Amino acid sequence: MIQPNQRNFRMQQGPSPQAIRTKKYQLDKNTYTTMALTQVWKKDWWHALIPLVLFLLPAAFSFSWWWVAGAVIITILFVLLRSAQVMGVTQVEQGNPLFEKLMYEIDQRQILMKRNEREGMALGWDMIQKAQKRDDGFQLWLKPPTDAQLPGGWKGWVARNFQAPVFVLLPFRIFNSQNDLKLMESLLRRKNLLA
């Protein structure tokens, strides 16, 4: 016979008592676009030089303003196409969770992004590539897909070289206290995400 204090039952695994709970926050699509485009063009500005140089080469042998105009137009089209690719993250269905109004619970194991008390998704610390402390908050950059997750051939090459950055922005104003901010910063340092 089982005694009342010996029954097998599991305690529901809830958030850690050391978890940092934030207020609800929604990342604005325009803010994301501005930050993502800045990141892409800081890192890949030289990609825009490739079509410019390639289409200016014939002008070096036989100068014509048509070659110069063509090179400039194709470079502008390349810049617009790359920028549209980054801005497309705000329009596709897979990007919707980034722009919903969410509350965050952050602990040693994971970052819970919750719509309400029942719905949400977990983001493990192993999915985060790096963190950056900005003037207005913490920016957590997600890891890009691995080579095994990308398609093969030229599609894989394009996907690898022209990825749109994905990040989570946690402004300082959504934290409930200064203690939570210090705890978040020390947690990021312990995970070796913040320099």
C-alpha positions in Angstrom: 0.0 0.0 0.0 1.3 3.4 -0.9 1.4 6.0 1.8 0.1 9.5 0.9 3.5 11.1 1.3 5.1 8.4 -1.0 3.0 8.8 -4.1 4.8 9.1 -7.4 4.1 12.5 -8.9 6.2 15.0 -10.7 6.4 18.6 -9.8 5.6 20.7 -12.8 8.9 22.1 -14.1 8.4 25.9 -14.1 10.7 28.8 -14.5 13.8 28.9 -12.3 13.5 31.2 -9.3 16.5 33.0 -10.6 14.8 33.7 -13.9 14.7 37.2 -15.2 11.2 38.2 -16.2 10.6 41.1 -18.5 7.7 43.2 -19.6 6.0 42.6 -22.9 7.9 44.0 -25.9 7.3 44.0 -29.6 10.2 44.6 -32.0 9.2 47.1 -34.7 9.7 46.0 -38.2 11.3 49.3 -39.2 13.8 49.1 -36.3 14.7 45.6 -37.4 15.1 46.6 -41.0 17.4 49.5 -40.1 19.6 47.5 -37.7 19.8 44.5 -40.1 20.7 46.6 -43.1 23.3 48.4 -41.1 24.8 45.1 -40.1 24.7 43.6 -43.6 26.3 46.6 -45.3 29.0 47.1 -42.6 30.1 43.5 -43.2 29.4 43.0 -46.9 30.0 46.5 -48.4 32.6 45.0 -50.7 30.1 42.7 -52.4 28.7 45.8 -54.1 32.1 46.4 -55.7 32.1 43.1 -57.6 29.5 44.0 -60.2 30.9 47.5 -60.4 34.4 46.3 -61.2 33.2 43.5 -63.5 31.1 45.8 -65.7 33.8 48.6 -65.7 36.5 46.2 -67.1 35.3 46.6 -70.7 35.5 50.4 -70.3 39.2 50.1 -69.4 39.9 48.6 -72.9 37.4 50.6 -74.9 36.0 53.6 -73.0 32.4 54.4 -73.4 30.0 56.1 -71.1 27.6 53.2 -71.8 29.8 50.8 -69.9 30.1 53.2 -67.0 26.3 53.8 -66.9 25.6 50.1 -67.2 28.1 49.3 -64.3 26.5 51.9 -62.0 22.9 50.7 -62.8 23.8 47.0 -62.3 25.5 47.9 -59.0 22.5 49.9 -57.8 20.2 47.0 -58.8 22.5 44.6 -56.8 22.3 46.8 -53.7 18.5 47.1 -54.0 18.1 43.4 -54.4 20.3 42.6 -51.4 18.5 45.1 -49.3 15.1 43.7 -50.4 16.3 40.3 -49.4 17.0 41.5 -45.8 13.8 43.5 -45.7 11.9 40.3 -46.8 12.4 38.8 -43.3 9.7 41.1 -42.1 7.2 39.9 -44.7 7.6 36.1 -44.6 5.6 33.9 -42.2 8.7 32.3 -40.6 9.8 35.8 -39.4 6.5 36.6 -37.7 7.6 35.3 -34.2 10.3 38.0 -34.2 7.8 40.8 -34.5 5.1 39.6 -32.0 4.5 41.2 -28.6 6.4 38.8 -26.3 7.4 38.5 -22.7 10.8 37.0 -21.9 11.8 34.6 -19.1 15.6 34.2 -19.1 17.5 31.7 -17.0 20.6 29.5 -17.1 19.0 26.9 -19.5 17.1 29.0 -22.1 15.3 32.1 -23.1 11.5 31.6 -23.1 9.7 33.9 -25.5 6.1 33.8 -24.3 3.0 35.3 -26.0 0.9 34.5 -22.9 1.1 32.1 -20.0 0.5 29.0 -22.2 2.0 29.9 -25.6 5.6 30.5 -26.4 8.8 29.0 -27.6 12.2 28.3 -26.1 15.5 29.6 -27.4 18.5 27.6 -26.1 21.7 29.4 -25.4 23.4 27.1 -28.0 21.3 28.9 -30.7 22.9 32.3 -29.9 26.1 33.2 -31.7 27.0 36.4 -29.9 25.5 39.2 -27.8 26.1 42.9 -28.0 25.4 45.6 -25.4 24.1 48.6 -27.2 23.2 52.1 -25.8 19.5 51.1 -25.5 19.6 47.3 -24.8 21.0 43.9 -25.5 21.1 42.5 -29.0 21.3 38.7 -29.3 22.5 37.4 -32.7 21.2 33.9 -33.6 23.5 31.4 -35.2 23.1 30.9 -39.0 22.2 27.5 -40.3 25.0 24.9 -40.6 26.2 23.6 -43.9 24.3 20.4 -43.3 21.0 22.4 -43.0 21.6 24.3 -46.2 20.9 23.0 -49.7 23.8 21.8 -51.9 25.2 23.3 -55.0 24.8 26.9 -56.1 21.7 27.3 -53.9 23.8 26.5 -50.8 26.5 28.9 -51.9 23.9 31.7 -52.3 22.2 30.8 -49.0 25.6 30.8 -47.2 26.9 34.1 -48.6 23.7 36.1 -48.7 22.0 35.4 -45.3 19.8 37.9 -43.6 20.8 38.5 -40.0 18.4 37.3 -37.3 18.5 38.8 -33.8 16.5 39.3 -30.6 16.5 42.8 -29.2 16.0 43.2 -25.4 15.8 47.0 -24.6 16.8 48.0 -21.1 13.3 49.5 -20.5 11.6 46.1 -20.5 13.6 44.8 -17.5 11.8 45.3 -14.2 14.8 46.4 -12.1 18.5 47.4 -12.3 19.3 44.1 -10.6 17.7 42.2 -13.5 19.9 44.2 -15.9 23.1 43.3 -14.0 22.0 39.7 -13.8 21.4 39.6 -17.5 24.8 41.1 -18.2 26.5 38.6 -15.9 24.6 35.7 -17.5 25.7 36.8 -21.0 29.3 37.0 -19.8 29.2 33.6 -18.2 27.9 32.1 -21.4 30.8 33.8 -23.2 28.5 35.7 -25.5 29.4 39.2 -24.3 33.0 40.5 -24.6 
